[in-house]
Amino acid sequence: MLKLRTAEYDALRSHGEETYPFECCGVLVGRFTGEDRAVEEVVHCGNTRSDRPQDRYHIDPKELIAAQRQATSKGLEIVGFYHSHPDHPARWSQTDLAEAHWLGCSYVITSVQAGRAQDTNSFVLLGDTEDNKHLETEEIRVSNLVEDRTICR
Amino acid sequence: MSLKVSIPTPLRRYTDGAGVIEVAGDSVGSALQSLTDQFPPLKQHLYTDQGRLRSFVNVYVNDDDIRYLQRTETAVKPGDLISIVPSIAGGSA
């Protein structure tokens, strides 16, 4: 399961609207809690694929190093990544799987249709090696929203 | 001052959870050899069967990509930080 607060959930979705019709991308920083990943921060990154940003993304490794250093300084870890699919469903592509290498991390995809964020799905990269890795759908729990509603009742 | 290697999240399962490992060596190649000597299961995740660094494994010395230096022959010294960073990419098509 991937756990986010409303602010972080909204941040990764709105990033896809900001970069539409191009793909956005970023890093999810937080903690591993048992089988779950709890997001504390969403780090927006640039998409270096200027050759075809409408259907490809790539994060500069320097941005990953910076995100990792910042996470470590706060006692956190990189727990996943996110990107958008402009005018395309929020499901992983063969490219997404082939280019996924962070085993045990979450890969979040938001479908952005005509500039508006629609479905957001998360997939955890499971397996032990490049040969048997696979993406599996996981639940997204947006905690603040649920808690706030409970409190209001 | 020691030479250190930063381990990315997915590979920490092979370093007993450690995010930074002290290594020995005077080049990136010898430092990574020191790393995999300490944690042999890491080797298959960093290298192909032919012994080449996997294409998606980025290696930086401090802030510099070794592809733009002397690759695994790049010299390192105590105080340097070698970062292993698997690439992040993909796309809808």
gemmi code that builds the backbone of each chain (N, CA, C; Angstrom):
import gemmi

chains = {
    "A": [
        ("MET", (0.843, -1.201, 0.000), (0.000, 0.000, 0.000), (0.877, 1.249, 0.000)),
        ("LEU", (0.377, 2.272, -0.688), (1.060, 3.569, -0.690), (0.199, 4.551, 0.098)),
        ("LYS", (0.791, 5.153, 1.117), (0.064, 6.097, 1.963), (0.549, 7.519, 1.685)),
        ("LEU", (-0.398, 8.400, 1.440), (-0.066, 9.816, 1.222), (-1.052, 10.687, 1.981)),
        ("ARG", (-0.601, 11.903, 2.288), (-1.537, 12.909, 2.778), (-2.161, 13.600, 1.572)),
        ("THR", (-3.256, 14.271, 1.803), (-3.956, 14.958, 0.716), (-3.040, 15.925, -0.027)),
        ("ALA", (-2.235, 16.674, 0.716), (-1.375, 17.679, 0.092), (-0.391, 17.035, -0.883)),
        ("GLU", (0.190, 15.894, -0.484), (1.159, 15.227, -1.346), (0.464, 14.612, -2.559)),
        ("TYR", (-0.709, 14.044, -2.313), (-1.484, 13.440, -3.405), (-1.848, 14.510, -4.439)),
        ("ASP", (-2.329, 15.628, -3.951), (-2.703, 16.723, -4.851), (-1.481, 17.273, -5.591)),
        ("ALA", (-0.344, 17.305, -4.884), (0.872, 17.875, -5.484), (1.343, 17.074, -6.688)),
        ("LEU", (1.300, 15.759, -6.589), (1.784, 14.971, -7.721), (0.780, 14.988, -8.873)),
        ("ARG", (-0.500, 15.100, -8.550), (-1.517, 15.162, -9.612), (-1.480, 16.520, -10.334)),
        ("SER", (-1.359, 17.586, -9.567), (-1.360, 18.915, -10.186), (-0.096, 19.142, -11.012)),
        ("HIS", (1.002, 18.452, -10.638), (2.229, 18.573, -11.433), (1.973, 18.111, -12.870)),
        ("GLY", (1.175, 17.056, -13.010), (0.842, 16.550, -14.341), (-0.011, 17.527, -15.136)),
        ("GLU", (-0.821, 18.302, -14.434), (-1.622, 19.328, -15.116), (-0.728, 20.486, -15.557)),
        ("GLU", (0.251, 20.821, -14.717), (1.150, 21.940, -15.033), (2.000, 21.656, -16.273)),
        ("THR", (2.421, 20.406, -16.428), (3.330, 20.094, -17.539), (2.587, 19.620, -18.791)),
        ("TYR", (1.272, 19.399, -18.677), (0.482, 18.947, -19.829), (0.725, 19.856, -21.024)),
        ("PRO", (0.884, 19.373, -22.249), (0.678, 17.980, -22.695), (1.911, 17.092, -22.584)),
        ("PHE", (2.848, 17.496, -21.734), (4.051, 16.688, -21.567), (3.985, 15.913, -20.247)),
        ("GLU", (4.792, 14.879, -20.168), (4.821, 14.075, -18.948), (5.589, 14.812, -17.848)),
        ("CYS", (5.071, 14.718, -16.645), (5.788, 15.223, -15.478), (6.451, 14.035, -14.794)),
        ("CYS", (7.311, 14.290, -13.837), (7.942, 13.216, -13.089), (8.502, 13.762, -11.779)),
        ("GLY", (8.662, 12.863, -10.840), (9.185, 13.290, -9.556), (9.458, 12.119, -8.634)),
        ("VAL", (9.911, 12.451, -7.438), (10.351, 11.467, -6.454), (9.449, 11.516, -5.226)),
        ("LEU", (9.156, 10.351, -4.678), (8.385, 10.253, -3.442), (9.337, 9.887, -2.308)),
        ("VAL", (9.391, 10.743, -1.320), (10.298, 10.554, -0.180), (9.473, 10.225, 1.052)),
        ("GLY", (9.931, 9.249, 1.811), (9.169, 8.888, 3.014), (9.799, 7.733, 3.752)),
        ("ARG", (8.946, 6.815, 4.191), (9.428, 5.692, 5.004), (8.813, 4.385, 4.520)),
        ("PHE", (9.590, 3.319, 4.658), (9.048, 1.978, 4.449), (8.508, 1.512, 5.789)),
        ("THR", (7.248, 1.123, 5.809), (6.642, 0.640, 7.048), (6.045, -0.738, 6.771)),
        ("GLY", (6.825, -1.765, 7.104), (6.393, -3.115, 6.775), (6.323, -3.279, 5.272)),
        ("GLU", (5.168, -3.674, 4.784), (4.989, -3.849, 3.336), (4.544, -2.554, 2.662)),
        ("ASP", (4.343, -1.503, 3.439), (3.801, -0.255, 2.900), (4.888, 0.798, 2.711)),
        ("ARG", (4.519, 1.814, 1.954), (5.372, 2.975, 1.761), (4.554, 4.208, 2.155)),
        ("ALA", (5.077, 4.980, 3.079), (4.395, 6.183, 3.561), (5.145, 7.414, 3.056)),
        ("VAL", (4.461, 8.233, 2.275), (5.103, 9.390, 1.649), (5.045, 10.608, 2.575)),
        ("GLU", (6.199, 11.234, 2.759), (6.276, 12.463, 3.555), (6.424, 13.690, 2.658)),
        ("GLU", (7.119, 13.504, 1.532), (7.366, 14.641, 0.639), (7.289, 14.210, -0.820)),
        ("VAL", (6.781, 15.109, -1.646), (6.780, 14.914, -3.093), (7.781, 15.901, -3.687)),
        ("VAL", (8.783, 15.375, -4.384), (9.822, 16.223, -4.969), (9.604, 16.298, -6.482)),
        ("HIS", (9.232, 17.465, -6.970), (9.043, 17.646, -8.410), (10.406, 17.637, -9.105)),
        ("CYS", (10.496, 16.910, -10.217), (11.735, 16.887, -10.992), (11.441, 17.327, -12.417)),
        ("GLY", (12.501, 17.635, -13.143), (12.344, 17.991, -14.546), (12.361, 16.746, -15.414)),
        ("ASN", (11.692, 16.819, -16.571), (11.713, 15.724, -17.531), (12.786, 16.032, -18.568)),
        ("THR", (13.846, 15.229, -18.596), (14.947, 15.520, -19.509), (14.674, 15.054, -20.943)),
        ("ARG", (13.579, 14.333, -21.163), (13.305, 13.799, -22.511), (12.686, 14.869, -23.399)),
        ("SER", (13.489, 15.850, -23.751), (12.992, 16.947, -24.582), (12.704, 16.492, -26.011)),
        ("ASP", (13.202, 15.299, -26.388), (12.963, 14.803, -27.741), (11.529, 14.315, -27.932)),
        ("ARG", (10.920, 13.756, -26.903), (9.524, 13.308, -26.980), (8.886, 13.328, -25.581)),
        ("PRO", (8.753, 14.517, -25.005), (8.224, 14.639, -23.637), (6.742, 14.294, -23.514)),
        ("GLN", (6.057, 14.175, -24.647), (4.634, 13.850, -24.588), (4.385, 12.399, -24.162)),
        ("ASP", (5.374, 11.500, -24.384), (5.149, 10.107, -23.994), (6.399, 9.431, -23.417)),
        ("ARG", (7.336, 10.221, -22.955), (8.535, 9.674, -22.304), (8.947, 10.601, -21.162)),
        ("TYR", (9.571, 10.002, -20.145), (10.165, 10.840, -19.104), (11.477, 10.220, -18.658)),
        ("HIS", (12.322, 11.060, -18.139), (13.597, 10.623, -17.566), (14.013, 11.682, -16.565)),
        ("ILE", (14.424, 11.230, -15.393), (14.872, 12.161, -14.358), (16.397, 12.204, -14.358)),
        ("ASP", (16.950, 13.401, -14.367), (18.396, 13.579, -14.290), (18.908, 12.912, -13.008)),
        ("PRO", (19.875, 11.994, -13.119), (20.404, 11.337, -11.916), (20.876, 12.323, -10.851)),
        ("LYS", (21.324, 13.511, -11.302), (21.758, 14.508, -10.303), (20.591, 14.926, -9.418)),
        ("GLU", (19.392, 14.974, -9.993), (18.220, 15.315, -9.177), (17.911, 14.182, -8.197)),
        ("LEU", (18.146, 12.948, -8.648), (17.924, 11.803, -7.760), (18.910, 11.817, -6.604)),
        ("ILE", (20.166, 12.130, -6.920), (21.182, 12.194, -5.865), (20.823, 13.282, -4.860)),
        ("ALA", (20.390, 14.431, -5.378), (20.016, 15.533, -4.478), (18.833, 15.131, -3.604)),
        ("ALA", (17.849, 14.460, -4.210), (16.671, 14.029, -3.445), (17.072, 13.004, -2.390)),
        ("GLN", (17.989, 12.120, -2.776), (18.426, 11.091, -1.832), (19.189, 11.700, -0.664)),
        ("ARG", (20.054, 12.670, -0.957), (20.817, 13.320, 0.116), (19.887, 14.069, 1.062)),
        ("GLN", (18.917, 14.762, 0.465), (17.987, 15.526, 1.286), (17.145, 14.584, 2.161)),
        ("ALA", (16.732, 13.475, 1.554), (15.944, 12.498, 2.316), (16.759, 11.941, 3.478)),
        ("THR", (17.998, 11.559, 3.179), (18.858, 10.980, 4.215), (19.063, 11.954, 5.369)),
        ("SER", (19.215, 13.235, 5.043), (19.449, 14.241, 6.086), (18.255, 14.374, 7.020)),
        ("LYS", (17.088, 13.953, 6.543), (15.879, 14.024, 7.367), (15.482, 12.662, 7.947)),
        ("GLY", (16.346, 11.674, 7.747), (16.036, 10.336, 8.235), (14.998, 9.628, 7.384)),
        ("LEU", (14.866, 10.070, 6.120), (13.879, 9.475, 5.217), (14.585, 8.758, 4.068)),
        ("GLU", (13.784, 8.110, 3.221), (14.329, 7.384, 2.080), (13.498, 7.669, 0.842)),
        ("ILE", (14.050, 7.376, -0.313), (13.241, 7.400, -1.540), (12.384, 6.143, -1.534)),
        ("VAL", (11.072, 6.326, -1.584), (10.163, 5.165, -1.525), (9.420, 4.954, -2.839)),
        ("GLY", (9.560, 5.900, -3.772), (8.875, 5.723, -5.047), (9.039, 6.911, -5.962)),
        ("PHE", (8.308, 6.840, -7.064), (8.393, 7.862, -8.116), (6.999, 8.066, -8.699)),
        ("TYR", (6.833, 9.171, -9.375), (5.549, 9.388, -10.038), (5.797, 10.006, -11.399)),
        ("HIS", (4.850, 9.797, -12.298), (4.861, 10.502, -13.577), (3.443, 10.538, -14.118)),
        ("SER", (3.250, 11.304, -15.177), (1.911, 11.433, -15.753), (1.868, 10.812, -17.146)),
        ("HIS", (0.657, 10.441, -17.548), (0.399, 9.962, -18.908), (-0.590, 10.926, -19.554)),
        ("PRO", (-0.100, 11.895, -20.317), (-1.015, 12.841, -20.978), (-1.900, 12.140, -22.008)),
        ("ASP", (-3.201, 12.320, -21.857), (-4.184, 11.741, -22.775), (-3.967, 10.241, -22.973)),
        ("HIS", (-3.695, 9.578, -21.874), (-3.424, 8.135, -21.906), (-3.817, 7.576, -20.533)),
        ("PRO", (-4.299, 6.333, -20.484), (-4.729, 5.772, -19.197), (-3.624, 5.702, -18.150)),
        ("ALA", (-4.055, 5.630, -16.896), (-3.118, 5.558, -15.765), (-2.709, 4.116, -15.510)),
        ("ARG", (-2.183, 3.479, -16.523), (-1.678, 2.109, -16.380), (-0.268, 2.052, -16.963)),
        ("TRP", (0.529, 1.149, -16.421), (1.926, 1.103, -16.829), (2.059, 0.539, -18.245)),
        ("SER", (3.055, 1.046, -18.930), (3.354, 0.599, -20.290), (4.553, -0.348, -20.244)),
        ("GLN", (4.841, -0.976, -21.350), (6.027, -1.834, -21.419), (7.296, -0.998, -21.203)),
        ("THR", (7.240, 0.248, -21.660), (8.387, 1.139, -21.424), (8.560, 1.391, -19.931)),
        ("ASP", (7.435, 1.620, -19.249), (7.507, 1.853, -17.801), (8.153, 0.667, -17.085)),
        ("LEU", (7.751, -0.541, -17.483), (8.307, -1.728, -16.828), (9.784, -1.908, -17.185)),
        ("ALA", (10.090, -1.763, -18.456), (11.483, -1.967, -18.887), (12.428, -0.998, -18.197)),
        ("GLU", (11.944, 0.225, -17.942), (12.800, 1.269, -17.371), (12.706, 1.356, -15.844)),
        ("ALA", (11.940, 0.448, -15.241), (11.794, 0.457, -13.773), (12.870, -0.436, -13.153)),
        ("HIS", (13.651, 0.130, -12.241), (14.762, -0.623, -11.654), (14.808, -0.537, -10.134)),
        ("TRP", (13.920, 0.245, -9.531), (13.974, 0.411, -8.078), (13.023, -0.613, -7.444)),
        ("LEU", (13.533, -1.825, -7.268), (12.712, -2.905, -6.706), (12.240, -2.534, -5.305)),
        ("GLY", (10.958, -2.802, -5.054), (10.380, -2.511, -3.748), (9.804, -1.116, -3.640)),
        ("CYS", (9.962, -0.306, -4.679), (9.449, 1.068, -4.645), (8.127, 1.181, -5.417)),
        ("SER", (7.417, 2.261, -5.152), (6.140, 2.529, -5.810), (6.351, 3.377, -7.059)),
        ("TYR", (5.570, 3.068, -8.076), (5.559, 3.857, -9.306), (4.126, 4.340, -9.513)),
        ("VAL", (3.919, 5.635, -9.328), (2.576, 6.226, -9.400), (2.375, 6.867, -10.769)),
        ("ILE", (1.234, 6.600, -11.366), (0.918, 7.160, -12.690), (-0.422, 7.880, -12.629)),
        ("THR", (-0.440, 9.118, -13.111), (-1.681, 9.886, -13.198), (-2.031, 10.113, -14.660)),
        ("SER", (-3.245, 9.777, -15.011), (-3.738, 10.086, -16.352), (-4.196, 11.541, -16.379)),
        ("VAL", (-3.694, 12.295, -17.358), (-4.116, 13.688, -17.504), (-4.816, 13.825, -18.855)),
        ("GLN", (-6.108, 14.058, -18.809), (-6.911, 14.137, -20.032), (-7.286, 15.597, -20.288)),
        ("ALA", (-6.892, 16.103, -21.449), (-7.195, 17.489, -21.834), (-6.796, 18.485, -20.743)),
        ("GLY", (-5.680, 18.178, -20.087), (-5.149, 19.108, -19.106), (-5.645, 18.931, -17.687)),
        ("ARG", (-6.557, 17.975, -17.485), (-7.090, 17.756, -16.143), (-6.701, 16.367, -15.641)),
        ("ALA", (-6.200, 16.307, -14.411), (-5.822, 15.021, -13.820), (-7.052, 14.161, -13.609)),
        ("GLN", (-6.971, 12.926, -14.055), (-8.086, 11.989, -13.887), (-7.650, 10.891, -12.906)),
        ("ASP", (-7.562, 9.657, -13.373), (-7.204, 8.547, -12.489), (-5.739, 8.620, -12.059)),
        ("THR", (-5.500, 8.224, -10.821), (-4.137, 8.045, -10.330), (-4.031, 6.629, -9.783)),
        ("ASN", (-3.081, 5.863, -10.302), (-2.866, 4.493, -9.841), (-1.415, 4.310, -9.418)),
        ("SER", (-1.224, 3.362, -8.507), (0.133, 3.075, -8.050), (0.457, 1.604, -8.255)),
        ("PHE", (1.710, 1.365, -8.618), (2.187, 0.009, -8.870), (3.507, -0.164, -8.128)),
        ("VAL", (3.629, -1.286, -7.436), (4.878, -1.548, -6.718), (5.711, -2.498, -7.564)),
        ("LEU", (7.014, -2.191, -7.659), (7.915, -3.031, -8.449), (8.413, -4.180, -7.577)),
        ("LEU", (7.962, -5.378, -7.914), (8.309, -6.567, -7.140), (9.267, -7.459, -7.926)),
        ("GLY", (9.847, -8.422, -7.204), (10.820, -9.323, -7.809), (12.181, -9.132, -7.181)),
        ("ASP", (13.108, -9.998, -7.594), (14.459, -9.950, -7.032), (15.503, -9.476, -8.019)),
        ("THR", (15.203, -9.646, -9.303), (16.198, -9.320, -10.324), (15.523, -8.650, -11.517)),
        ("GLU", (16.341, -8.217, -12.467), (15.817, -7.636, -13.705), (15.010, -8.674, -14.487)),
        ("ASP", (15.332, -9.939, -14.293), (14.675, -10.987, -15.070), (13.271, -11.297, -14.582)),
        ("ASN", (13.033, -11.146, -13.282), (11.697, -11.521, -12.785), (10.917, -10.337, -12.204)),
        ("LYS", (11.397, -9.126, -12.452), (10.684, -7.961, -11.907), (9.317, -7.828, -12.563)),
        ("HIS", (8.377, -7.278, -11.811), (7.040, -7.032, -12.354), (6.356, -5.954, -11.539)),
        ("LEU", (5.437, -5.251, -12.177), (4.683, -4.196, -11.504), (3.326, -4.744, -11.081)),
        ("GLU", (2.999, -4.508, -9.826), (1.741, -5.013, -9.279), (0.921, -3.844, -8.730)),
        ("THR", (-0.350, -3.822, -9.064), (-1.225, -2.753, -8.583), (-1.268, -2.750, -7.061)),
        ("GLU", (-1.199, -1.573, -6.470), (-1.299, -1.469, -5.020), (-2.328, -0.390, -4.660)),
        ("GLU", (-2.854, -0.518, -3.461), (-3.828, 0.458, -2.976), (-3.146, 1.774, -2.645)),
        ("ILE", (-3.821, 2.873, -2.960), (-3.366, 4.195, -2.523), (-4.294, 4.638, -1.405)),
        ("ARG", (-3.730, 4.982, -0.268), (-4.551, 5.497, 0.833), (-4.179, 6.948, 1.098)),
        ("VAL", (-5.144, 7.824, 0.872), (-4.937, 9.258, 1.132), (-5.515, 9.525, 2.520)),
        ("SER", (-4.635, 9.566, 3.514), (-5.076, 9.501, 4.907), (-5.775, 10.755, 5.409)),
        ("ASN", (-5.237, 11.923, 5.110), (-5.830, 13.139, 5.667), (-7.283, 13.298, 5.276)),
        ("LEU", (-7.573, 12.981, 4.028), (-8.933, 13.140, 3.521), (-9.894, 12.299, 4.331)),
        ("VAL", (-9.517, 11.044, 4.540), (-10.380, 10.132, 5.298), (-10.521, 10.602, 6.735)),
        ("GLU", (-9.393, 10.957, 7.363), (-9.427, 11.373, 8.760), (-10.229, 12.659, 8.942)),
        ("ASP", (-10.008, 13.611, 8.023), (-10.712, 14.877, 8.135), (-12.226, 14.669, 8.055)),
        ("ARG", (-12.609, 13.788, 7.151), (-14.042, 13.528, 6.999), (-14.599, 12.874, 8.261)),
        ("THR", (-13.791, 11.985, 8.849), (-14.233, 11.311, 10.072), (-14.416, 12.337, 11.193)),
        ("ILE", (-13.453, 13.247, 11.279), (-13.513, 14.261, 12.326), (-14.761, 15.142, 12.141)),
        ("CYS", (-15.074, 15.478, 10.929), (-16.228, 16.345, 10.658), (-17.536, 15.695, 11.067)),
        ("ARG", (-17.571, 14.373, 11.021), (-18.796, 13.695, 11.419), (-18.959, 13.745, 12.928)),
    ],
    "B": [
        ("MET", (39.228, 10.524, 7.183), (38.385, 10.579, 5.986), (38.416, 9.214, 5.296)),
        ("SER", (37.265, 8.728, 4.953), (37.206, 7.436, 4.291), (36.439, 7.560, 2.976)),
        ("LEU", (36.679, 6.605, 2.119), (35.961, 6.543, 0.848), (34.637, 5.813, 1.087)),
        ("LYS", (33.548, 6.399, 0.610), (32.242, 5.819, 0.889), (31.421, 5.648, -0.387)),
        ("VAL", (30.515, 4.696, -0.317), (29.588, 4.467, -1.421), (28.166, 4.621, -0.892)),
        ("SER", (27.377, 5.444, -1.576), (25.972, 5.620, -1.216), (25.149, 4.562, -1.938)),
        ("ILE", (24.352, 3.837, -1.164), (23.564, 2.722, -1.700), (22.115, 3.168, -1.882)),
        ("PRO", (21.533, 2.978, -3.060), (20.137, 3.385, -3.258), (19.170, 2.442, -2.534)),
        ("THR", (17.991, 2.938, -2.273), (16.994, 2.195, -1.502), (16.853, 0.725, -1.913)),
        ("PRO", (16.673, 0.415, -3.202), (16.390, -0.984, -3.553), (17.548, -1.943, -3.319)),
        ("LEU", (18.746, -1.420, -3.188), (19.902, -2.304, -2.994), (20.290, -2.428, -1.526)),
        ("ARG", (19.602, -1.711, -0.663), (19.961, -1.777, 0.761), (19.584, -3.106, 1.395)),
        ("ARG", (18.724, -3.856, 0.724), (18.388, -5.186, 1.241), (19.607, -6.108, 1.180)),
        ("TYR", (20.595, -5.707, 0.349), (21.806, -6.519, 0.216), (22.965, -5.982, 1.041)),
        ("THR", (22.737, -4.865, 1.751), (23.802, -4.288, 2.588), (23.344, -4.218, 4.048)),
        ("ASP", (22.508, -5.147, 4.422), (21.973, -5.185, 5.788), (21.272, -3.884, 6.152)),
        ("GLY", (20.712, -3.221, 5.149), (19.947, -1.997, 5.388), (20.767, -0.725, 5.392)),
        ("ALA", (22.083, -0.852, 5.262), (22.946, 0.345, 5.329), (22.839, 1.172, 4.052)),
        ("GLY", (22.788, 2.495, 4.220), (22.705, 3.400, 3.085), (24.056, 3.898, 2.615)),
        ("VAL", (25.065, 3.794, 3.475), (26.413, 4.221, 3.122), (27.395, 3.155, 3.606)),
        ("ILE", (28.292, 2.771, 2.718), (29.272, 1.729, 3.034), (30.678, 2.284, 2.829)),
        ("GLU", (31.548, 2.042, 3.772), (32.955, 2.416, 3.608), (33.655, 1.357, 2.765)),
        ("VAL", (34.451, 1.823, 1.822), (35.153, 0.892, 0.938), (36.619, 1.291, 0.827)),
        ("ALA", (37.401, 0.399, 0.221), (38.802, 0.690, -0.070), (38.970, 0.781, -1.579)),
        ("GLY", (40.011, 1.471, -2.022), (40.277, 1.528, -3.448), (40.761, 2.888, -3.889)),
        ("ASP", (41.424, 2.904, -5.061), (41.906, 4.180, -5.602), (41.260, 4.517, -6.941)),
        ("SER", (40.292, 3.679, -7.349), (39.531, 3.952, -8.563), (38.088, 3.524, -8.307)),
        ("VAL", (37.187, 3.995, -9.170), (35.786, 3.600, -9.007), (35.661, 2.079, -9.100)),
        ("GLY", (36.385, 1.504, -10.054), (36.300, 0.060, -10.233), (36.752, -0.710, -9.007)),
        ("SER", (37.885, -0.299, -8.424), (38.392, -1.023, -7.251), (37.515, -0.764, -6.035)),
        ("ALA", (36.916, 0.434, -5.958), (36.008, 0.736, -4.843), (34.749, -0.122, -4.932)),
        ("LEU", (34.225, -0.271, -6.142), (33.029, -1.114, -6.300), (33.377, -2.587, -6.080)),
        ("GLN", (34.603, -2.960, -6.421), (35.044, -4.327, -6.139), (35.070, -4.558, -4.623)),
        ("SER", (35.575, -3.554, -3.890), (35.583, -3.633, -2.429), (34.169, -3.770, -1.889)),
        ("LEU", (33.252, -3.036, -2.516), (31.850, -3.090, -2.085), (31.257, -4.483, -2.299)),
        ("THR", (31.460, -5.023, -3.504), (30.855, -6.329, -3.794), (31.587, -7.461, -3.072)),
        ("ASP", (32.837, -7.232, -2.685), (33.529, -8.224, -1.858), (32.861, -8.300, -0.483)),
        ("GLN", (32.434, -7.133, 0.006), (31.765, -7.102, 1.310), (30.343, -7.659, 1.225)),
        ("PHE", (29.701, -7.392, 0.092), (28.305, -7.815, -0.083), (28.148, -8.480, -1.451)),
        ("PRO", (28.583, -9.734, -1.563), (28.594, -10.419, -2.871), (27.259, -10.401, -3.629)),
        ("PRO", (26.095, -10.507, -2.954), (24.841, -10.512, -3.731), (24.599, -9.212, -4.509)),
        ("LEU", (25.308, -8.151, -4.154), (25.134, -6.882, -4.874), (25.624, -6.977, -6.322)),
        ("LYS", (26.577, -7.868, -6.542), (27.287, -7.878, -7.828), (26.350, -8.040, -9.017)),
        ("GLN", (25.403, -8.974, -8.906), (24.521, -9.224, -10.055), (23.604, -8.046, -10.338)),
        ("HIS", (23.423, -7.165, -9.369), (22.560, -6.005, -9.582), (23.324, -4.826, -10.197)),
        ("LEU", (24.643, -4.872, -10.086), (25.465, -3.786, -10.635), (26.085, -4.150, -11.977)),
        ("TYR", (26.391, -5.436, -12.155), (27.131, -5.859, -13.346), (26.357, -6.888, -14.165)),
        ("THR", (26.617, -6.862, -15.482), (26.069, -7.900, -16.351), (26.896, -9.168, -16.164)),
        ("ASP", (26.435, -10.258, -16.789), (27.192, -11.513, -16.723), (28.568, -11.364, -17.358)),
        ("GLN", (28.682, -10.349, -18.240), (29.969, -10.126, -18.908), (30.875, -9.203, -18.089)),
        ("GLY", (30.400, -8.804, -16.916), (31.242, -7.997, -16.043), (31.210, -6.502, -16.310)),
        ("ARG", (30.255, -6.057, -17.123), (30.141, -4.622, -17.398), (29.075, -4.020, -16.500)),
        ("LEU", (29.282, -2.762, -16.121), (28.252, -2.092, -15.335), (26.945, -2.087, -16.121)),
        ("ARG", (25.845, -2.410, -15.476), (24.558, -2.407, -16.174), (24.257, -1.000, -16.692)),
        ("SER", (23.605, -0.956, -17.841), (23.409, 0.330, -18.527), (22.570, 1.308, -17.717)),
        ("PHE", (21.672, 0.791, -16.890), (20.798, 1.679, -16.121), (21.404, 2.089, -14.782)),
        ("VAL", (22.596, 1.600, -14.479), (23.247, 1.948, -13.210), (24.139, 3.174, -13.432)),
        ("ASN", (23.725, 4.298, -12.904), (24.528, 5.517, -12.953), (25.470, 5.528, -11.754)),
        ("VAL", (26.699, 5.906, -11.998), (27.664, 6.017, -10.901), (28.263, 7.421, -10.926)),
        ("TYR", (28.173, 8.078, -9.803), (28.711, 9.425, -9.673), (29.815, 9.442, -8.618)),
        ("VAL", (30.840, 10.238, -8.874), (31.847, 10.532, -7.844), (31.583, 11.963, -7.423)),
        ("ASN", (31.138, 12.102, -6.188), (30.666, 13.402, -5.705), (29.559, 13.881, -6.658)),
        ("ASP", (29.774, 14.918, -7.453), (28.704, 15.397, -8.338), (28.951, 15.081, -9.812)),
        ("ASP", (29.888, 14.213, -10.092), (30.262, 13.974, -11.487), (29.952, 12.547, -11.948)),
        ("ASP", (29.322, 12.449, -13.111), (28.996, 11.173, -13.736), (30.281, 10.557, -14.282)),
        ("ILE", (30.566, 9.310, -13.896), (31.838, 8.706, -14.340), (31.871, 8.475, -15.846)),
        ("ARG", (30.692, 8.517, -16.517), (30.694, 8.371, -17.983), (31.438, 9.529, -18.632)),
        ("TYR", (31.469, 10.673, -17.939), (32.148, 11.848, -18.480), (33.532, 12.024, -17.869)),
        ("LEU", (33.947, 11.038, -17.095), (35.306, 11.036, -16.550), (36.043, 9.857, -17.196)),
        ("GLN", (36.592, 8.996, -16.401), (37.301, 7.831, -16.973), (36.572, 6.547, -16.622)),
        ("ARG", (35.248, 6.660, -16.524), (34.404, 5.510, -16.195), (34.944, 4.788, -14.951)),
        ("THR", (35.062, 3.456, -14.996), (35.492, 2.751, -13.778), (36.966, 2.985, -13.458)),
        ("GLU", (37.686, 3.595, -14.410), (39.094, 3.923, -14.139), (39.223, 5.264, -13.420)),
        ("THR", (38.123, 5.944, -13.219), (38.150, 7.251, -12.559), (38.806, 7.136, -11.176)),
        ("ALA", (39.762, 8.015, -10.921), (40.476, 7.980, -9.639), (39.592, 8.509, -8.510)),
        ("VAL", (39.701, 7.890, -7.353), (38.992, 8.354, -6.157), (39.983, 8.413, -5.002)),
        ("LYS", (39.596, 9.179, -3.982), (40.476, 9.346, -2.821), (39.629, 9.399, -1.556)),
        ("PRO", (40.257, 9.210, -0.415), (39.504, 9.300, 0.842), (38.761, 10.628, 0.930)),
        ("GLY", (37.527, 10.561, 1.368), (36.700, 11.768, 1.444), (35.697, 11.851, 0.303)),
        ("ASP", (35.973, 11.116, -0.782), (35.031, 11.111, -1.902), (33.805, 10.267, -1.558)),
        ("LEU", (32.690, 10.638, -2.205), (31.463, 9.845, -2.064), (31.065, 9.332, -3.443)),
        ("ILE", (31.024, 8.025, -3.575), (30.559, 7.400, -4.815), (29.070, 7.106, -4.640)),
        ("SER", (28.244, 7.581, -5.577), (26.803, 7.332, -5.490), (26.372, 6.386, -6.604)),
        ("ILE", (25.649, 5.359, -6.213), (25.051, 4.433, -7.182), (23.592, 4.837, -7.332)),
        ("VAL", (23.191, 5.160, -8.568), (21.836, 5.661, -8.791), (21.198, 4.961, -9.991)),
        ("PRO", (20.346, 3.964, -9.748), (19.628, 3.360, -10.884), (18.770, 4.422, -11.562)),
        ("SER", (18.661, 4.349, -12.885), (17.942, 5.389, -13.616), (16.435, 5.323, -13.374)),
        ("ILE", (15.792, 6.459, -13.575), (14.343, 6.570, -13.469), (13.842, 7.118, -14.793)),
        ("ALA", (13.069, 6.295, -15.492), (12.552, 6.693, -16.794), (11.336, 5.850, -17.128)),
        ("GLY", (10.691, 6.191, -18.231), (9.521, 5.446, -18.671), (8.694, 6.306, -19.591)),
        ("GLY", (7.415, 6.018, -19.630), (6.531, 6.801, -20.484), (5.358, 5.988, -20.975)),
        ("SER", (4.352, 6.685, -21.454), (3.081, 6.034, -21.767), (3.145, 5.140, -23.001)),
        ("ALA", (4.035, 5.439, -23.933), (4.041, 4.676, -25.185), (5.027, 3.514, -25.130)),
    ],
}
model = gemmi.Model(1)
for chain_id, residues in chains.items():
    chain = gemmi.Chain(chain_id)
    for i, (resn, *xyz) in enumerate(residues, 1):
        res = gemmi.Residue()
        res.name, res.seqid = resn, gemmi.SeqId(i, " ")
        for name, pos in zip(("N", "CA", "C"), xyz):
            atom = gemmi.Atom()
            atom.name, atom.element = name, gemmi.Element(name[0])
            atom.pos, atom.b_iso = gemmi.Position(*pos), 0.0
            res.add_atom(atom)
        chain.add_residue(res)
    model.add_chain(chain)
structure = gemmi.Structure()
structure.add_model(model)
structure.setup_entities()
